[in-house]
Amino acid sequence: MLELIAGGLTNAAIAERLFLSVRTVERHVSNIYMKLRVSGQAGRAAAAARFSHDVRAGRRATSGDLRAGTEAGPDRRP
């Protein structure tokens, strides 16, 4: 799902593509960002951009990689 987010798809577009309700997508997206310990729109955009960059480079991103450079540091929970 993070790959679709990084690709710029809206929650509605993701829901349609995955045959889910928009509410289900919203919940999954929220859970993803909570597990990554990323908060705020800028932090989420940075995590999605980092993931997209790693995918294009052929690397598997870890949650620590995705958190790097975001406003939620390793000791802060959103």
All heavy atoms as a GROMACS GRO file, in nm:
protein
  585
    1MET      N    1   0.082  -0.118   0.000
    1MET     CA    2   0.000   0.000   0.000
    1MET      C    3   0.087   0.125   0.000
    1MET      O    4   0.052   0.223  -0.064
    1MET     CB    5  -0.094  -0.002   0.121
    1MET     CG    6  -0.199   0.105   0.112
    1MET     SD    7  -0.332   0.092   0.231
    1MET     CE    8  -0.416  -0.054   0.177
    2LEU      N    9   0.199   0.120   0.071
    2LEU     CA   10   0.288   0.236   0.074
    2LEU      C   11   0.342   0.267  -0.065
    2LEU      O   12   0.362   0.383  -0.100
    2LEU     CB   13   0.403   0.213   0.173
    2LEU     CG   14   0.487   0.334   0.210
    2LEU    CD1   15   0.400   0.449   0.260
    2LEU    CD2   16   0.589   0.298   0.315
    3GLU      N   17   0.360   0.166  -0.146
    3GLU     CA   18   0.405   0.188  -0.284
    3GLU      C   19   0.300   0.269  -0.361
    3GLU      O   20   0.335   0.358  -0.439
    3GLU     CB   21   0.430   0.055  -0.352
    3GLU     CG   22   0.491   0.068  -0.489
    3GLU     CD   23   0.532  -0.066  -0.548
    3GLU    OE1   24   0.538  -0.165  -0.474
    3GLU    OE2   25   0.556  -0.069  -0.668
    4LEU      N   26   0.174   0.241  -0.340
    4LEU     CA   27   0.067   0.315  -0.407
    4LEU      C   28   0.060   0.459  -0.356
    4LEU      O   29   0.040   0.552  -0.434
    4LEU     CB   30  -0.067   0.245  -0.386
    4LEU     CG   31  -0.077   0.104  -0.444
    4LEU    CD1   32  -0.209   0.039  -0.406
    4LEU    CD2   33  -0.059   0.105  -0.594
    5ILE      N   34   0.081   0.475  -0.225
    5ILE     CA   35   0.084   0.610  -0.167
    5ILE      C   36   0.201   0.689  -0.226
    5ILE      O   37   0.186   0.803  -0.267
    5ILE     CB   38   0.097   0.604  -0.014
    5ILE    CG1   39  -0.026   0.537   0.047
    5ILE    CG2   40   0.117   0.744   0.045
    5ILE    CD1   41  -0.008   0.496   0.192
    6ALA      N   42   0.318   0.624  -0.232
    6ALA     CA   43   0.437   0.690  -0.287
    6ALA      C   44   0.417   0.724  -0.433
    6ALA      O   45   0.475   0.820  -0.483
    6ALA     CB   46   0.560   0.600  -0.269
    7GLY      N   47   0.335   0.645  -0.501
    7GLY     CA   48   0.305   0.673  -0.642
    7GLY      C   49   0.209   0.788  -0.661
    7GLY      O   50   0.177   0.825  -0.773
    8GLY      N   51   0.160   0.846  -0.552
    8GLY     CA   52   0.074   0.963  -0.559
    8GLY      C   53  -0.074   0.933  -0.566
    8GLY      O   54  -0.154   1.024  -0.587
    9LEU      N   55  -0.113   0.807  -0.547
    9LEU     CA   56  -0.255   0.774  -0.552
    9LEU      C   57  -0.327   0.823  -0.427
    9LEU      O   58  -0.271   0.822  -0.318
    9LEU     CB   59  -0.274   0.622  -0.563
    9LEU     CG   60  -0.275   0.565  -0.705
    9LEU    CD1   61  -0.139   0.577  -0.770
    9LEU    CD2   62  -0.321   0.423  -0.703
   10THR      N   63  -0.449   0.866  -0.446
   10THR     CA   64  -0.532   0.908  -0.333
   10THR      C   65  -0.588   0.783  -0.264
   10THR      O   66  -0.583   0.673  -0.319
   10THR     CB   67  -0.650   0.993  -0.381
   10THR    OG1   68  -0.733   0.912  -0.465
   10THR    CG2   69  -0.603   1.117  -0.457
   11ASN      N   70  -0.641   0.803  -0.144
   11ASN     CA   71  -0.703   0.691  -0.074
   11ASN      C   72  -0.816   0.630  -0.156
   11ASN      O   73  -0.833   0.508  -0.160
   11ASN     CB   74  -0.755   0.735   0.063
   11ASN     CG   75  -0.644   0.761   0.161
   11ASN    OD1   76  -0.528   0.727   0.137
   11ASN    ND2   77  -0.677   0.823   0.272
   12ALA      N   78  -0.893   0.715  -0.224
   12ALA     CA   79  -1.003   0.666  -0.307
   12ALA      C   80  -0.951   0.581  -0.423
   12ALA      O   81  -1.007   0.476  -0.455
   12ALA     CB   82  -1.086   0.782  -0.358
   13ALA      N   83  -0.842   0.626  -0.486
   13ALA     CA   84  -0.785   0.551  -0.597
   13ALA      C   85  -0.726   0.418  -0.550
   13ALA      O   86  -0.739   0.315  -0.618
   13ALA     CB   87  -0.678   0.635  -0.667
   14ILE      N   88  -0.664   0.419  -0.432
   14ILE     CA   89  -0.609   0.295  -0.375
   14ILE      C   90  -0.722   0.199  -0.344
   14ILE      O   91  -0.714   0.080  -0.374
   14ILE     CB   92  -0.525   0.326  -0.249
   14ILE    CG1   93  -0.399   0.404  -0.287
   14ILE    CG2   94  -0.488   0.196  -0.177
   14ILE    CD1   95  -0.323   0.460  -0.169
   15ALA      N   96  -0.829   0.251  -0.286
   15ALA     CA   97  -0.945   0.168  -0.252
   15ALA      C   98  -1.002   0.102  -0.377
   15ALA      O   99  -1.031  -0.019  -0.377
   15ALA     CB  100  -1.052   0.252  -0.183
   16GLU      N  101  -1.016   0.179  -0.482
   16GLU     CA  102  -1.070   0.124  -0.607
   16GLU      C  103  -0.977   0.018  -0.664
   16GLU      O  104  -1.022  -0.089  -0.707
   16GLU     CB  105  -1.088   0.238  -0.707
   16GLU     CG  106  -1.155   0.194  -0.836
   16GLU     CD  107  -1.182   0.311  -0.928
   16GLU    OE1  108  -1.221   0.418  -0.879
   16GLU    OE2  109  -1.162   0.294  -1.049
   17ARG      N  110  -0.848   0.044  -0.664
   17ARG     CA  111  -0.751  -0.051  -0.720
   17ARG      C  112  -0.746  -0.181  -0.641
   17ARG      O  113  -0.728  -0.288  -0.699
   17ARG     CB  114  -0.613   0.013  -0.724
   17ARG     CG  115  -0.509  -0.079  -0.788
   17ARG     CD  116  -0.377  -0.014  -0.803
   17ARG     NE  117  -0.384   0.082  -0.912
   17ARG     CZ  118  -0.277   0.142  -0.963
   17ARG    NH1  119  -0.158   0.116  -0.914
   17ARG    NH2  120  -0.290   0.229  -1.060
   18LEU      N  121  -0.758  -0.172  -0.508
   18LEU     CA  122  -0.746  -0.291  -0.423
   18LEU      C  123  -0.882  -0.351  -0.384
   18LEU      O  124  -0.886  -0.446  -0.306
   18LEU     CB  125  -0.668  -0.256  -0.296
   18LEU     CG  126  -0.524  -0.208  -0.318
   18LEU    CD1  127  -0.458  -0.175  -0.185
   18LEU    CD2  128  -0.443  -0.312  -0.394
   19PHE      N  129  -0.991  -0.294  -0.439
   19PHE     CA  130  -1.126  -0.344  -0.409
   19PHE      C  131  -1.156  -0.338  -0.259
   19PHE      O  132  -1.206  -0.433  -0.200
   19PHE     CB  133  -1.146  -0.486  -0.464
   19PHE     CG  134  -1.119  -0.496  -0.611
   19PHE    CD1  135  -1.000  -0.548  -0.658
   19PHE    CD2  136  -1.214  -0.450  -0.702
   19PHE    CE1  137  -0.974  -0.556  -0.793
   19PHE    CE2  138  -1.188  -0.458  -0.839
   19PHE     CZ  139  -1.068  -0.511  -0.885
   20LEU      N  140  -1.124  -0.225  -0.198
   20LEU     CA  141  -1.149  -0.200  -0.056
   20LEU      C  142  -1.232  -0.074  -0.043
   20LEU      O  143  -1.242   0.006  -0.136
   20LEU     CB  144  -1.017  -0.181   0.020
   20LEU     CG  145  -0.917  -0.296   0.018
   20LEU    CD1  146  -0.784  -0.250   0.075
   20LEU    CD2  147  -0.973  -0.412   0.097
   21SER      N  148  -1.288  -0.053   0.075
   21SER     CA  149  -1.356   0.074   0.100
   21SER      C  150  -1.251   0.180   0.130
   21SER      O  151  -1.140   0.149   0.174
   21SER     CB  152  -1.454   0.061   0.217
   21SER     OG  153  -1.384   0.054   0.339
   22VAL      N  154  -1.288   0.304   0.108
   22VAL     CA  155  -1.197   0.415   0.138
   22VAL      C  156  -1.162   0.414   0.287
   22VAL      O  157  -1.048   0.438   0.326
   22VAL     CB  158  -1.258   0.550   0.096
   22VAL    CG1  159  -1.169   0.667   0.140
   22VAL    CG2  160  -1.278   0.555  -0.055
   23ARG      N  161  -1.261   0.384   0.370
   23ARG     CA  162  -1.237   0.381   0.516
   23ARG      C  163  -1.133   0.276   0.553
   23ARG      O  164  -1.049   0.299   0.640
   23ARG     CB  165  -1.370   0.354   0.588
   23ARG     CG  166  -1.357   0.353   0.738
   23ARG     CD  167  -1.327   0.493   0.791
   23ARG     NE  168  -1.310   0.486   0.934
   23ARG     CZ  169  -1.198   0.520   0.998
   23ARG    NH1  170  -1.096   0.568   0.931
   23ARG    NH2  171  -1.190   0.510   1.127
   24THR      N  172  -1.137   0.160   0.488
   24THR     CA  173  -1.038   0.054   0.514
   24THR      C  174  -0.899   0.101   0.474
   24THR      O  175  -0.803   0.080   0.548
   24THR     CB  176  -1.076  -0.075   0.437
   24THR    OG1  177  -1.204  -0.119   0.483
   24THR    CG2  178  -0.973  -0.184   0.458
   25VAL      N  179  -0.890   0.167   0.361
   25VAL     CA  180  -0.760   0.220   0.317
   25VAL      C  181  -0.710   0.324   0.416
   25VAL      O  182  -0.592   0.323   0.455
   25VAL     CB  183  -0.770   0.280   0.174
   25VAL    CG1  184  -0.643   0.354   0.137
   25VAL    CG2  185  -0.801   0.171   0.073
   26GLU      N  186  -0.797   0.413   0.460
   26GLU     CA  187  -0.757   0.515   0.557
   26GLU      C  188  -0.702   0.451   0.684
   26GLU      O  189  -0.602   0.497   0.739
   26GLU     CB  190  -0.876   0.604   0.593
   26GLU     CG  191  -0.919   0.696   0.480
   26GLU     CD  192  -1.051   0.766   0.507
   26GLU    OE1  193  -1.121   0.731   0.605
   26GLU    OE2  194  -1.086   0.855   0.428
   27ARG      N  195  -0.767   0.346   0.730
   27ARG     CA  196  -0.722   0.277   0.852
   27ARG      C  197  -0.586   0.212   0.829
   27ARG      O  198  -0.497   0.222   0.913
   27ARG     CB  199  -0.826   0.172   0.895
   27ARG     CG  200  -0.784   0.084   1.010
   27ARG     CD  201  -0.738   0.158   1.134
   27ARG     NE  202  -0.841   0.239   1.191
   27ARG     CZ  203  -0.819   0.331   1.284
   27ARG    NH1  204  -0.699   0.353   1.331
   27ARG    NH2  205  -0.918   0.402   1.331
   28HIS      N  206  -0.568   0.145   0.715
   28HIS     CA  207  -0.439   0.082   0.686
   28HIS      C  208  -0.328   0.186   0.676
   28HIS      O  209  -0.218   0.165   0.728
   28HIS     CB  210  -0.446   0.001   0.556
   28HIS     CG  211  -0.516  -0.130   0.569
   28HIS    ND1  212  -0.479  -0.227   0.659
   28HIS    CD2  213  -0.622  -0.181   0.503
   28HIS    CE1  214  -0.559  -0.331   0.648
   28HIS    NE2  215  -0.647  -0.305   0.553
   29VAL      N  216  -0.357   0.295   0.609
   29VAL     CA  217  -0.257   0.402   0.595
   29VAL      C  218  -0.220   0.457   0.732
   29VAL      O  219  -0.102   0.476   0.763
   29VAL     CB  220  -0.310   0.514   0.501
   29VAL    CG1  221  -0.219   0.637   0.506
   29VAL    CG2  222  -0.322   0.462   0.359
   30SER      N  223  -0.319   0.480   0.816
   30SER     CA  224  -0.294   0.529   0.951
   30SER      C  225  -0.207   0.431   1.029
   30SER      O  226  -0.110   0.471   1.096
   30SER     CB  227  -0.427   0.551   1.023
   30SER     OG  228  -0.405   0.590   1.156
   31ASN      N  229  -0.237   0.303   1.018
   31ASN     CA  230  -0.158   0.201   1.089
   31ASN      C  231  -0.015   0.194   1.038
   31ASN      O  232   0.079   0.176   1.116
   31ASN     CB  233  -0.225   0.064   1.078
   31ASN     CG  234  -0.351   0.054   1.160
   31ASN    OD1  235  -0.370   0.129   1.255
   31ASN    ND2  236  -0.438  -0.039   1.124
   32ILE      N  237   0.002   0.208   0.908
   32ILE     CA  238   0.137   0.206   0.849
   32ILE      C  239   0.220   0.320   0.909
   32ILE      O  240   0.332   0.299   0.955
   32ILE     CB  241   0.131   0.219   0.696
   32ILE    CG1  242   0.078   0.090   0.634
   32ILE    CG2  243   0.269   0.254   0.638
   32ILE    CD1  244   0.042   0.102   0.487
   33TYR      N  245   0.165   0.440   0.908
   33TYR     CA  246   0.240   0.554   0.960
   33TYR      C  247   0.263   0.543   1.110
   33TYR      O  248   0.368   0.585   1.160
   33TYR     CB  249   0.171   0.685   0.924
   33TYR     CG  250   0.180   0.717   0.777
   33TYR    CD1  251   0.068   0.755   0.705
   33TYR    CD2  252   0.301   0.710   0.709
   33TYR    CE1  253   0.077   0.784   0.570
   33TYR    CE2  254   0.311   0.739   0.574
   33TYR     CZ  255   0.198   0.776   0.505
   33TYR     OH  256   0.207   0.805   0.372
   34MET      N  257   0.169   0.485   1.183
   34MET     CA  258   0.189   0.466   1.326
   34MET      C  259   0.304   0.368   1.350
   34MET      O  260   0.390   0.392   1.435
   34MET     CB  261   0.061   0.415   1.392
   34MET     CG  262   0.069   0.415   1.542
   34MET     SD  263  -0.080   0.364   1.633
   34MET     CE  264  -0.208   0.356   1.513
   35LYS      N  265   0.308   0.260   1.275
   35LYS     CA  266   0.415   0.161   1.292
   35LYS      C  267   0.550   0.220   1.254
   35LYS      O  268   0.653   0.184   1.311
   35LYS     CB  269   0.386   0.037   1.210
   35LYS     CG  270   0.275  -0.046   1.269
   35LYS     CD  271   0.246  -0.168   1.186
   35LYS     CE  272   0.130  -0.245   1.247
   35LYS     NZ  273   0.099  -0.366   1.173
   36LEU      N  274   0.551   0.310   1.156
   36LEU     CA  275   0.675   0.375   1.116
   36LEU      C  276   0.713   0.488   1.212
   36LEU      O  277   0.822   0.543   1.202
   36LEU     CB  278   0.662   0.432   0.974
   36LEU     CG  279   0.648   0.330   0.863
   36LEU    CD1  280   0.622   0.402   0.731
   36LEU    CD2  281   0.771   0.242   0.854
   37ARG      N  282   0.620   0.521   1.301
   37ARG     CA  283   0.640   0.630   1.396
   37ARG      C  284   0.664   0.761   1.323
   37ARG      O  285   0.754   0.838   1.357
   37ARG     CB  286   0.750   0.597   1.496
   37ARG     CG  287   0.712   0.478   1.582
   37ARG     CD  288   0.825   0.420   1.659
   37ARG     NE  289   0.885   0.517   1.750
   37ARG     CZ  290   0.993   0.495   1.820
   37ARG    NH1  291   1.052   0.378   1.813
   37ARG    NH2  292   1.042   0.586   1.899
   38VAL      N  293   0.583   0.786   1.223
   38VAL     CA  294   0.591   0.908   1.142
   38VAL      C  295   0.463   0.986   1.164
   38VAL      O  296   0.354   0.930   1.161
   38VAL     CB  297   0.605   0.872   0.992
   38VAL    CG1  298   0.600   0.996   0.907
   38VAL    CG2  299   0.734   0.796   0.967
   39SER      N  300   0.477   1.115   1.189
   39SER     CA  301   0.359   1.197   1.210
   39SER      C  302   0.367   1.322   1.124
   39SER      O  303   0.473   1.360   1.078
   39SER     CB  304   0.344   1.237   1.357
   39SER     OG  305   0.453   1.318   1.396
   40GLY      N  306   0.255   1.384   1.105
   40GLY     CA  307   0.248   1.508   1.028
   40GLY      C  308   0.256   1.483   0.879
   40GLY      O  309   0.312   1.385   0.832
   41GLN      N  310   0.197   1.573   0.805
   41GLN     CA  311   0.192   1.560   0.660
   41GLN      C  312   0.332   1.560   0.598
   41GLN      O  313   0.360   1.481   0.509
   41GLN     CB  314   0.108   1.673   0.601
   41GLN     CG  315   0.080   1.657   0.454
   41GLN     CD  316  -0.017   1.762   0.402
   41GLN    OE1  317  -0.054   1.853   0.475
   41GLN    NE2  318  -0.057   1.748   0.279
   42ALA      N  319   0.420   1.646   0.646
   42ALA     CA  320   0.556   1.652   0.591
   42ALA      C  321   0.632   1.522   0.619
   42ALA      O  322   0.702   1.471   0.531
   42ALA     CB  323   0.632   1.771   0.649
   43GLY      N  324   0.618   1.469   0.739
   43GLY     CA  325   0.685   1.344   0.774
   43GLY      C  326   0.634   1.228   0.690
   43GLY      O  327   0.710   1.142   0.646
   44ARG      N  328   0.503   1.226   0.668
   44ARG     CA  329   0.445   1.119   0.587
   44ARG      C  330   0.489   1.130   0.442
   44ARG      O  331   0.520   1.031   0.378
   44ARG     CB  332   0.293   1.124   0.598
   44ARG     CG  333   0.247   1.086   0.737
   44ARG     CD  334   0.100   1.104   0.755
   44ARG     NE  335   0.065   1.062   0.891
   44ARG     CZ  336  -0.057   1.057   0.937
   44ARG    NH1  337  -0.158   1.090   0.861
   44ARG    NH2  338  -0.079   1.018   1.060
   45ALA      N  339   0.494   1.251   0.390
   45ALA     CA  340   0.540   1.271   0.253
   45ALA      C  341   0.686   1.229   0.240
   45ALA      O  342   0.726   1.167   0.141
   45ALA     CB  343   0.523   1.418   0.212
   46ALA      N  344   0.768   1.262   0.340
   46ALA     CA  345   0.909   1.224   0.337
   46ALA      C  346   0.925   1.073   0.340
   46ALA      O  347   1.008   1.017   0.268
   46ALA     CB  348   0.984   1.288   0.455
   47ALA      N  349   0.846   1.004   0.423
   47ALA     CA  350   0.854   0.858   0.431
   47ALA      C  351   0.812   0.794   0.299
   47ALA      O  352   0.877   0.701   0.250
   47ALA     CB  353   0.766   0.806   0.544
   48ALA      N  354   0.706   0.845   0.238
   48ALA     CA  355   0.661   0.792   0.109
   48ALA      C  356   0.765   0.818   0.001
   48ALA      O  357   0.794   0.730  -0.082
   48ALA     CB  358   0.526   0.852   0.071
   49ALA      N  359   0.824   0.937   0.002
   49ALA     CA  360   0.927   0.968  -0.098
   49ALA      C  361   1.050   0.880  -0.079
   49ALA      O  362   1.108   0.832  -0.176
   49ALA     CB  363   0.966   1.116  -0.087
   50ARG      N  364   1.088   0.857   0.045
   50ARG     CA  365   1.203   0.771   0.074
   50ARG      C  366   1.177   0.629   0.026
   50ARG      O  367   1.262   0.564  -0.034
   50ARG     CB  368   1.233   0.774   0.224
   50ARG     CG  369   1.347   0.688   0.269
   50ARG     CD  370   1.478   0.737   0.208
   50ARG     NE  371   1.585   0.651   0.248
   50ARG     CZ  372   1.698   0.693   0.300
   50ARG    NH1  373   1.718   0.821   0.319
   50ARG    NH2  374   1.790   0.608   0.332
   51PHE      N  375   1.056   0.579   0.053
   51PHE     CA  376   1.018   0.445   0.009
   51PHE      C  377   1.023   0.437  -0.143
   51PHE      O  378   1.078   0.343  -0.200
   51PHE     CB  379   0.877   0.412   0.058
   51PHE     CG  380   0.827   0.279   0.009
   51PHE    CD1  381   0.863   0.163   0.074
   51PHE    CD2  382   0.744   0.271  -0.101
   51PHE    CE1  383   0.819   0.040   0.029
   51PHE    CE2  384   0.699   0.149  -0.147
   51PHE     CZ  385   0.737   0.034  -0.082
   52SER      N  386   0.968   0.537  -0.210
   52SER     CA  387   0.967   0.539  -0.356
   52SER      C  388   1.109   0.539  -0.411
   52SER      O  389   1.141   0.467  -0.505
   52SER     CB  390   0.892   0.663  -0.404
   52SER     OG  391   0.892   0.670  -0.544
   53HIS      N  392   1.197   0.617  -0.351
   53HIS     CA  393   1.337   0.622  -0.393
   53HIS      C  394   1.404   0.487  -0.376
   53HIS      O  395   1.475   0.439  -0.464
   53HIS     CB  396   1.411   0.729  -0.312
   53HIS     CG  397   1.556   0.735  -0.343
   53HIS    ND1  398   1.651   0.665  -0.272
   53HIS    CD2  399   1.623   0.802  -0.439
   53HIS    CE1  400   1.770   0.688  -0.322
   53HIS    NE2  401   1.757   0.771  -0.423
   54ASP      N  402   1.382   0.423  -0.262
   54ASP     CA  403   1.442   0.292  -0.237
   54ASP      C  404   1.390   0.185  -0.333
   54ASP      O  405   1.466   0.100  -0.377
   54ASP     CB  406   1.417   0.249  -0.091
   54ASP     CG  407   1.500   0.329   0.008
   54ASP    OD1  408   1.595   0.399  -0.035
   54ASP    OD2  409   1.470   0.322   0.128
   55VAL      N  410   1.262   0.192  -0.365
   55VAL     CA  411   1.205   0.095  -0.460
   55VAL      C  412   1.269   0.113  -0.597
   55VAL      O  413   1.308   0.016  -0.662
   55VAL     CB  414   1.051   0.110  -0.467
   55VAL    CG1  415   0.995   0.033  -0.586
   55VAL    CG2  416   0.988   0.061  -0.338
   56ARG      N  417   1.281   0.238  -0.641
   56ARG     CA  418   1.343   0.264  -0.772
   56ARG      C  419   1.488   0.220  -0.774
   56ARG      O  420   1.539   0.178  -0.877
   56ARG     CB  421   1.332   0.412  -0.807
   56ARG     CG  422   1.194   0.452  -0.854
   56ARG     CD  423   1.195   0.590  -0.918
   56ARG     NE  424   1.254   0.693  -0.835
   56ARG     CZ  425   1.188   0.766  -0.747
   56ARG    NH1  426   1.059   0.750  -0.730
   56ARG    NH2  427   1.249   0.858  -0.676
   57ALA      N  428   1.556   0.228  -0.660
   57ALA     CA  429   1.697   0.189  -0.652
   57ALA      C  430   1.712   0.038  -0.634
   57ALA      O  431   1.823  -0.013  -0.628
   57ALA     CB  432   1.765   0.263  -0.537
   58GLY      N  433   1.599  -0.033  -0.621
   58GLY     CA  434   1.604  -0.178  -0.606
   58GLY      C  435   1.637  -0.226  -0.467
   58GLY      O  436   1.675  -0.340  -0.446
   59ARG      N  437   1.622  -0.136  -0.368
   59ARG     CA  438   1.650  -0.173  -0.229
   59ARG      C  439   1.519  -0.195  -0.156
   59ARG      O  440   1.418  -0.136  -0.188
   59ARG     CB  441   1.727  -0.061  -0.159
   59ARG     CG  442   1.866  -0.040  -0.213
   59ARG     CD  443   1.944   0.054  -0.125
   59ARG     NE  444   1.878   0.180  -0.102
   59ARG     CZ  445   1.908   0.292  -0.164
   59ARG    NH1  446   2.002   0.296  -0.253
   59ARG    NH2  447   1.843   0.403  -0.136
   60ARG      N  448   1.526  -0.277  -0.054
   60ARG     CA  449   1.410  -0.298   0.033
   60ARG      C  450   1.425  -0.204   0.151
   60ARG      O  451   1.518  -0.215   0.230
   60ARG     CB  452   1.405  -0.443   0.079
   60ARG     CG  453   1.285  -0.472   0.164
   60ARG     CD  454   1.286  -0.617   0.206
   60ARG     NE  455   1.189  -0.638   0.310
   60ARG     CZ  456   1.071  -0.693   0.290
   60ARG    NH1  457   1.038  -0.733   0.171
   60ARG    NH2  458   0.988  -0.709   0.389
   61ALA      N  459   1.330  -0.112   0.163
   61ALA     CA  460   1.336  -0.013   0.271
   61ALA      C  461   1.292  -0.075   0.402
   61ALA      O  462   1.203  -0.158   0.407
   61ALA     CB  463   1.244   0.104   0.237
   62THR      N  464   1.360  -0.036   0.510
   62THR     CA  465   1.320  -0.078   0.644
   62THR      C  466   1.247   0.037   0.711
   62THR      O  467   1.254   0.151   0.665
   62THR     CB  468   1.444  -0.116   0.729
   62THR    OG1  469   1.521   0.003   0.751
   62THR    CG2  470   1.528  -0.221   0.661
   63SER      N  471   1.178   0.008   0.820
   63SER     CA  472   1.103   0.114   0.888
   63SER      C  473   1.197   0.223   0.937
   63SER      O  474   1.162   0.340   0.936
   63SER     CB  475   1.021   0.057   1.003
   63SER     OG  476   1.105  -0.002   1.099
   64GLY      N  477   1.318   0.189   0.978
   64GLY     CA  478   1.414   0.290   1.022
   64GLY      C  479   1.456   0.380   0.908
   64GLY      O  480   1.472   0.500   0.925
   65ASP      N  481   1.472   0.323   0.788
   65ASP     CA  482   1.505   0.403   0.671
   65ASP      C  483   1.394   0.502   0.640
   65ASP      O  484   1.420   0.617   0.605
   65ASP     CB  485   1.524   0.314   0.547
   65ASP     CG  486   1.645   0.223   0.555
   65ASP    OD1  487   1.738   0.254   0.631
   65ASP    OD2  488   1.645   0.121   0.484
   66LEU      N  489   1.271   0.457   0.651
   66LEU     CA  490   1.158   0.542   0.617
   66LEU      C  491   1.139   0.653   0.718
   66LEU      O  492   1.089   0.759   0.684
   66LEU     CB  493   1.030   0.458   0.605
   66LEU     CG  494   1.032   0.353   0.495
   66LEU    CD1  495   0.906   0.269   0.501
   66LEU    CD2  496   1.048   0.416   0.359
   67ARG      N  497   1.178   0.629   0.844
   67ARG     CA  498   1.166   0.733   0.948
   67ARG      C  499   1.276   0.837   0.938
   67ARG      O  500   1.260   0.948   0.984
   67ARG     CB  501   1.173   0.670   1.087
   67ARG     CG  502   1.044   0.619   1.139
   67ARG     CD  503   1.051   0.596   1.288
   67ARG     NE  504   1.164   0.518   1.331
   67ARG     CZ  505   1.163   0.388   1.351
   67ARG    NH1  506   1.055   0.318   1.329
   67ARG    NH2  507   1.270   0.325   1.393
   68ALA      N  508   1.389   0.802   0.880
   68ALA     CA  509   1.505   0.892   0.876
   68ALA      C  510   1.467   1.025   0.814
   68ALA      O  511   1.409   1.031   0.707
   68ALA     CB  512   1.618   0.828   0.798
   69GLY      N  513   1.500   1.131   0.884
   69GLY     CA  514   1.476   1.266   0.831
   69GLY      C  515   1.334   1.315   0.849
   69GLY      O  516   1.299   1.420   0.799
   70THR      N  517   1.250   1.241   0.920
   70THR     CA  518   1.114   1.288   0.942
   70THR      C  519   1.107   1.354   1.078
   70THR      O  520   1.197   1.345   1.159
   70THR     CB  521   1.013   1.172   0.935
   70THR    OG1  522   1.043   1.079   1.038
   70THR    CG2  523   1.019   1.104   0.799
   71GLU      N  524   0.996   1.419   1.105
   71GLU     CA  525   0.983   1.494   1.229
   71GLU      C  526   0.965   1.404   1.351
   71GLU      O  527   0.984   1.448   1.463
   71GLU     CB  528   0.866   1.592   1.219
   71GLU     CG  529   0.735   1.525   1.190
   71GLU     CD  530   0.635   1.620   1.131
   71GLU    OE1  531   0.661   1.682   1.028
   71GLU    OE2  532   0.528   1.633   1.193
   72ALA      N  533   0.928   1.280   1.332
   72ALA     CA  534   0.913   1.186   1.444
   72ALA      C  535   1.041   1.106   1.456
   72ALA      O  536   1.065   1.014   1.380
   72ALA     CB  537   0.794   1.093   1.423
   73GLY      N  538   1.125   1.142   1.547
   73GLY     CA  539   1.251   1.071   1.568
   73GLY      C  540   1.230   0.937   1.632
   73GLY      O  541   1.117   0.898   1.663
   74PRO      N  542   1.338   0.861   1.655
   74PRO     CA  543   1.324   0.727   1.708
   74PRO      C  544   1.264   0.720   1.848
   74PRO      O  545   1.210   0.619   1.886
   74PRO     CB  546   1.467   0.674   1.709
   74PRO     CG  547   1.555   0.792   1.695
   74PRO     CD  548   1.473   0.900   1.630
   75ASP      N  549   1.271   0.831   1.922
   75ASP     CA  550   1.218   0.830   2.059
   75ASP      C  551   1.082   0.895   2.070
   75ASP      O  552   1.026   0.903   2.178
   75ASP     CB  553   1.315   0.902   2.154
   75ASP     CG  554   1.448   0.830   2.162
   75ASP    OD1  555   1.450   0.706   2.150
   75ASP    OD2  556   1.549   0.898   2.180
   76ARG      N  557   1.028   0.945   1.959
   76ARG     CA  558   0.897   1.013   1.962
   76ARG      C  559   0.792   0.926   1.897
   76ARG      O  560   0.812   0.874   1.789
   76ARG     CB  561   0.904   1.144   1.884
   76ARG     CG  562   0.924   1.261   1.973
   76ARG     CD  563   0.930   1.388   1.898
   76ARG     NE  564   0.799   1.423   1.843
   76ARG     CZ  565   0.781   1.520   1.756
   76ARG    NH1  566   0.884   1.586   1.710
   76ARG    NH2  567   0.663   1.549   1.711
   77ARG      N  568   0.680   0.912   1.963
   77ARG     CA  569   0.567   0.840   1.905
   77ARG      C  570   0.466   0.944   1.861
   77ARG      O  571   0.444   1.042   1.930
   77ARG     CB  572   0.505   0.747   2.007
   77ARG     CG  573   0.600   0.633   2.040
   77ARG     CD  574   0.526   0.522   2.106
   77ARG     NE  575   0.425   0.468   2.019
   77ARG     CZ  576   0.436   0.352   1.957
   77ARG    NH1  577   0.544   0.281   1.971
   77ARG    NH2  578   0.338   0.306   1.883
   78PRO      N  579   0.406   0.923   1.745
   78PRO     CA  580   0.307   1.023   1.696
   78PRO      C  581   0.185   1.027   1.783
   78PRO      O  582   0.151   0.938   1.852
   78PRO     CB  583   0.272   0.973   1.557
   78PRO     CG  584   0.321   0.835   1.545
   78PRO     CD  585   0.421   0.813   1.655
   0.00000   0.00000   0.00000
